[in-house]
Amino acid sequence: MEELWSQQEATVRTVMDALNKSTSKPRAYTTYMTIMARLHKKGVLDRRREGKTDLYAPTLDRDEFMALRAGAEVEGLVAQYGEVALSHFARQVASLDPARRRALQRLARKS
């Protein structure tokens, strides 16, 4: 996603080349193609065709995407661990400094 946000629109090959430069274990084209196709199916990426080439672009900005992912992760943890997960969240919130806790409470009310 970072690569697509920086480029705004890119092919699978462009994303693969950029990401493989920064890793010790390059991944195959088909790996990137599968991931990007799945993100398109989930509505996270737009896809348009130019000739035989598919170009992908993010449908969400970074903040929207992070909120979506965080919500999914929290829902998954609560679904899997129930009250135990909630008690851990409550302890984490209780341990925050008061100003940050108030800011989070305001943010939660907006959601």
C-alpha atoms as one frame of an Amber mdcrd trajectory, in Angstrom:
protein
   0.000   0.000   0.000   2.827   2.403   0.815   4.197   1.987  -2.688   0.804
   2.611  -4.267   0.172   5.663  -2.095   3.513   7.109  -3.153   2.956   6.387
  -6.864  -0.845   6.907  -6.837  -1.195   4.331  -9.629   1.098   1.487 -10.634
   1.343  -1.872 -12.324   2.060  -5.106 -10.494   5.544  -5.138 -12.040   6.313
  -1.601 -10.833   5.237  -2.427  -7.282   7.177  -5.702  -7.360  10.368  -4.050
  -8.609  10.193  -1.305  -5.973   9.485  -3.656  -3.071  11.944  -6.345  -4.130
  14.761  -3.767  -4.105  14.408  -3.391  -0.346  14.257  -7.050   0.662  16.799
  -9.811   0.956  14.274 -12.369  -0.308  12.538 -11.124  -3.472   9.017 -12.374
  -4.064   7.617 -13.628  -7.358   5.450 -11.585  -9.701   2.537 -13.962  -9.075
   2.696 -13.258  -5.336   2.258  -9.521  -5.905  -0.381 -10.124  -8.564  -2.413
 -12.312  -6.188  -2.198  -9.815  -3.328  -3.163  -6.862  -5.501  -6.044  -8.785
  -7.099  -7.346  -9.686  -3.630  -7.079  -6.064  -2.485  -9.009  -5.062  -5.604
 -11.703  -7.655  -4.841 -11.988  -6.260  -1.290 -12.394  -2.729  -2.659  -9.075
  -1.440  -1.330  -7.615  -0.982  -4.826  -9.135   0.226  -8.079  -8.043  -1.521
 -11.250  -8.159  -0.230 -14.787  -6.869  -1.822 -17.945  -4.609  -0.147 -20.481
  -4.086  -2.536 -23.360  -2.891  -5.744 -21.726  -1.709  -4.011 -18.560  -3.650
  -3.578 -15.333  -3.016  -0.413 -13.335  -3.908  -0.314  -9.657  -4.669   2.686
  -7.469  -5.660   2.920  -3.800  -9.317   3.646  -3.055  -8.514   4.739   0.511
  -5.975   7.177   1.865  -3.505   6.001   4.506  -5.666   7.079   7.492  -8.813
   5.441   6.109  -6.922   2.237   5.392  -5.328   2.167   8.856  -8.732   2.677
  10.500 -10.222  -0.141   8.413  -7.339  -2.516   9.225  -7.300  -1.640  12.934
 -11.039  -2.245  13.169 -10.725  -5.618  11.461  -7.836  -6.652  13.715  -9.657
  -5.648  16.899 -12.827  -7.429  15.778 -10.773 -10.533  15.033  -9.072 -10.470
  18.433 -12.349  -9.981  20.261 -14.012 -12.731  18.216 -11.167 -15.126  18.981
 -10.343 -14.206  22.584 -13.499 -12.454  23.819 -13.329 -11.040  27.328  -9.586
 -11.700  27.626  -8.858  -9.415  24.658 -11.194  -6.737  26.009  -9.535  -6.829
  29.430  -6.138  -6.322  27.778  -7.481  -3.355  25.795  -8.940  -1.876  28.985
  -5.608  -2.234  30.822  -3.760  -0.599  27.938  -6.168   2.341  27.882  -5.972
   2.689  31.678  -2.175   2.873  31.514  -2.162   5.816  29.059  -1.456   9.315
  30.260  -4.722  11.195  30.923  -4.399  13.604  27.968  -3.933  10.781  25.497
  -6.784   8.803  27.055  -9.132  11.818  26.674  -8.030  12.265  23.049  -8.796
   8.598  22.333 -12.188   8.880  24.010 -13.036  11.889  21.806 -11.897   9.950
  18.746 -14.018   6.930  19.745 -17.109   9.134  20.087 -16.633  10.399  16.523
 -16.486   6.887  15.039
